[in-house]
C-alpha cells in the first residue's frame, strides 16, 4: 500500500514539474527563465529582442530638444559576436519550448533583423514570411543624413520546412476588407493613452502598439493557445493575449518593466467568448478595413451596431466580422443579407452610439484616418 502511495506521489510531482507558469512574468535573464519551461509546451513565441542600436551620443531635434531614444544598458553589446551568441542562445531555448506545430515571430530593425534571420535559419526554423510594419507616423530623421526610418521587419517562421503551423487565413481576410492580407502592414506607432508614461517620460522606449500584436495573435494562434514573450517589456503581448483569450508567459529582467506590465495587464479586459469567434467561411467587408478600427481600439469586439431605424442589430467580433442572428460576415455582407438587397454600404448602413449621439460607423473610420495621419 505504501508503495502505491509513493508511486502516486511521484506522478503528482512530475505533473507539477511540467505545469506552465501561465499569466506570470519570469524575472531575470530570459535564457535562464526559458530553461525552466518544459520542452514542446508553447504554441507561439513572439520576441522583440534588443536591437543592438549602439547609438553614438545624444540625439536632438532641430529645436535642440532631446529625443527619448534607446540608450538603455539592455540594448548594448560589446560586439556583433557577443550579440550573435546571445541571439543564438535565446533562439535555441525558444525552439526547444515550441511545440512541433508551433511558430515564432521576431521583430527588429535593420540593425539586427538580418543577423537574427540568418541564425534562425541556421537553427532549423523555416521562414514563412517577412512582414514589414510600415509606421503611419514614424519619427523623422532629425539629422537629415539618411532616409526616414519608417518601418520595422517581422520574421514569421515555423519549426521546419515540412512542419505544420497555424494560420487563420479567413480571419485575416475579413480583417482586411475581404482582401488577402499582405505582408506590408500600415499601423501607427504606439502613442496617446496607450503609451505608458511616468513623470512625463516613456516607461519603455520601444513599446509596441497593441494593434500589431492583435494582428499577430489573431493570425497565428487560437483561443487558449500559450504565447511566450522572452522580452516582455511593459506587457503588450500579455495585454493583447488576455483580450483575445490566449494564455501568456513573459520573461523580463527589469523590475520597473515587470511592475508596469502587471498593472497594465490587470486593466486589460478579456473579450466576450462570442466576440472571440473568427470567421471560418466566406464573407465580405470594406476599404479602410473595418477590422482596422477593431484592431486599433476604435471599436471594441462585443460592441453593438444597428441600422438607422433600429430594425436590426449586430455584434462586432474580434476579426472585424459582425454577427446578427444567423447572419455572419462583413459589415457589407450582413447588411445586404438582412435587407435582402443586391448590395449594401456597411459604413453608412450601420450606426453606433458615439459621444451621446447616433452616428454611422463611417464616423469612426474618419477618426481612424485622422489618427493615422497625425
Residue pairs with C-beta under 8 A, 6 or more apart in sequence:
17 38
18 38
18 41
20 37
20 38
20 41
20 42
20 226
20 247
20 249
21 37
21 249
22 226
22 247
22 248
22 249
23 238
23 247
23 248
23 249
24 249
24 250
25 232
25 235
25 238
25 250
25 251
25 252
25 258
25 261
25 262
26 33
26 36
26 249
26 250
26 251
26 252
27 33
27 252
27 253
27 255
27 258
28 251
28 253
29 253
30 90
30 93
30 230
30 231
30 251
30 252
30 253
31 86
31 89
31 90
31 93
33 230
33 251
34 90
34 93
34 94
34 96
34 97
34 228
34 230
34 251
35 93
37 97
37 228
37 249
38 97
39 96
39 97
40 96
40 97
40 98
40 99
40 100
40 102
41 97
41 99
41 226
42 97
42 98
42 99
42 102
42 226
42 227
42 228
42 249
43 98
43 99
43 102
43 166
43 221
43 222
43 225
43 226
43 227
44 98
44 102
44 103
44 104
44 105
44 217
44 220
44 221
44 225
44 226
44 227
44 228
45 94
45 97
45 98
45 102
45 103
45 104
45 105
45 227
45 228
45 229
45 230
46 104
46 105
46 107
46 213
46 216
46 217
46 227
46 228
46 229
46 237
47 90
47 94
47 104
47 105
47 106
47 107
47 229
47 230
47 231
48 106
48 107
48 206
48 208
48 229
48 231
48 233
49 87
49 90
49 106
49 108
49 112
49 116
49 230
49 231
50 74
50 75
50 77
50 83
50 112
50 231
51 70
51 75
51 108
51 109
51 111
51 112
51 206
52 75
52 76
52 77
52 80
52 83
52 111
52 112
53 69
53 70
53 75
53 109
53 111
54 76
54 77
54 111
55 69
55 70
55 71
58 66
58 67
59 66
59 67
59 69
59 142
59 143
60 66
60 67
60 142
61 67
61 142
62 142
67 139
67 142
68 201
68 202
68 205
69 205
70 205
70 206
72 205
74 253
74 254
77 83
77 86
80 115
83 112
83 115
84 115
84 119
87 112
87 115
87 116
87 119
88 119
88 122
88 123
90 230
91 116
91 119
91 120
91 123
91 125
92 123
93 230
94 104
94 228
94 230
95 104
95 123
95 124
95 125
95 159
97 228
98 104
98 159
100 159
100 163
100 164
101 159
101 163
101 164
101 165
101 166
102 158
102 159
102 165
103 128
103 156
103 157
103 158
103 159
103 165
103 166
103 220
104 120
104 125
104 155
104 156
104 157
105 154
105 155
105 156
105 157
105 216
105 220
106 113
106 116
106 117
106 120
106 154
106 155
106 157
107 113
107 133
107 152
107 153
107 154
107 155
107 208
108 116
108 152
108 153
108 155
109 149
109 152
109 153
110 149
110 153
113 152
113 153
113 155
116 155
117 127
117 130
117 155
120 127
120 155
120 157
121 127
124 159
124 160
125 157
125 158
125 159
125 160
126 157
126 158
126 159
126 160
126 161
126 163
127 155
127 156
127 157
128 156
128 157
128 158
128 165
129 155
129 156
129 183
130 153
130 154
130 155
130 156
130 183
131 153
131 154
131 155
131 156
131 183
131 184
131 185
132 151
132 152
132 153
132 154
132 183
132 184
132 185
133 151
133 152
133 153
133 154
133 185
133 187
133 212
134 150
134 151
134 184
134 185
134 186
134 187
135 150
135 151
135 152
135 187
135 188
135 189
136 186
136 187
136 188
136 189
136 372
136 373
137 188
137 189
137 191
137 372
137 373
137 374
138 148
138 149
138 150
138 151
138 189
139 148
139 149
139 189
140 148
141 147
141 148
141 149
154 216
156 220
158 164
158 165
159 165
165 220
166 220
166 221
166 222
166 225
167 219
167 220
168 218
168 219
168 220
168 222
168 278
168 319
170 278
170 279
170 280
170 281
170 282
170 283
171 218
171 219
171 278
171 279
171 318
171 319
172 180
172 181
172 215
172 218
172 219
172 319
173 179
173 180
173 181
173 279
174 278
174 279
174 283
174 285
174 291
174 319
174 320
174 321
174 329
174 330
175 181
175 215
175 218
175 289
175 291
175 292
175 294
175 295
175 319
175 320
176 182
176 289
176 291
177 285
177 286
177 287
177 289
177 290
177 291
177 330
178 283
178 284
178 285
178 330
181 219
185 212
185 215
186 372
187 209
187 211
187 212
187 215
187 295
187 296
188 209
188 211
188 296
188 371
188 372
188 374
189 209
190 207
190 208
190 209
190 210
192 371
194 209
194 210
194 297
195 202
195 207
196 202
196 203
196 204
196 207
196 234
196 260
196 264
197 203
198 260
203 234
203 256
203 257
203 260
204 233
204 234
204 257
204 260
206 233
207 233
207 234
207 236
208 233
208 236
209 236
210 236
210 239
210 240
210 297
211 292
211 295
211 296
211 297
212 236
213 236
213 237
213 240
213 241
214 240
214 243
214 244
214 295
215 295
217 227
217 237
217 240
217 241
217 244
217 246
218 244
218 278
218 318
218 319
221 227
221 244
221 246
223 244
223 245
223 246
223 276
224 245
224 246
224 247
225 246
225 247
226 246
226 247
226 248
226 249
227 237
227 241
227 246
227 247
227 248
227 249
228 248
228 249
228 250
228 251
229 237
229 238
229 248
229 249
229 250
229 251
230 251
231 251
231 252
232 238
232 250
232 251
232 252
232 257
232 258
232 261
233 252
233 257
233 261
234 257
234 260
234 261
234 264
235 250
235 257
235 260
235 261
235 262
235 264
235 265
237 248
237 250
238 248
238 250
238 261
238 264
238 265
238 268
239 264
239 265
239 268
240 268
241 247
241 248
242 248
242 265
242 268
242 270
243 268
243 269
243 270
243 271
244 271
244 276
244 318
245 270
245 271
245 273
245 276
250 261
252 258
252 261
271 300
271 301
271 302
271 318
272 301
272 302
274 302
274 315
274 317
274 323
275 301
275 302
275 315
275 316
275 317
275 318
276 301
276 317
276 318
277 317
277 318
277 323
278 317
278 318
278 319
278 321
279 317
279 319
279 321
279 328
279 329
282 329
283 321
283 328
283 329
283 330
283 333
284 329
284 330
284 332
284 333
285 291
285 320
285 321
285 329
285 330
285 331
285 332
285 333
285 346
286 330
286 331
286 332
286 345
286 346
286 347
288 365
288 368
288 369
289 320
290 320
290 330
290 331
290 346
290 347
290 361
290 365
291 319
291 320
292 320
292 368
293 299
293 320
293 361
293 364
293 365
293 368
294 300
294 301
294 316
294 318
294 319
294 320
295 320
296 368
296 371
298 364
298 367
298 368
299 316
299 352
299 361
299 364
300 316
301 316
301 317
301 318
302 315
302 316
303 315
303 316
303 352
304 313
304 314
304 315
304 316
304 352
305 313
305 314
305 315
305 316
305 322
305 331
305 350
305 351
305 352
305 361
306 312
306 313
306 314
306 350
306 351
306 352
307 335
307 338
307 349
307 350
307 351
308 349
308 351
308 358
312 324
312 338
313 324
314 322
314 323
314 324
314 327
314 331
314 334
314 350
315 322
315 323
315 324
316 322
317 323
320 330
321 328
321 329
321 330
322 328
322 329
322 330
322 331
322 334
322 350
323 334
324 334
324 338
327 333
327 334
327 337
327 338
328 334
329 337
330 346
331 346
331 347
331 349
331 350
331 361
332 343
332 344
332 345
332 346
333 344
333 346
334 346
335 341
335 344
335 345
335 346
335 349
335 350
336 342
336 343
336 344
346 361
347 360
347 361
347 362
347 365
348 360
348 362
349 360
350 360
350 361
351 358
351 359
351 360
351 361
352 358
352 359
352 361
352 364
353 359
354 363
354 364
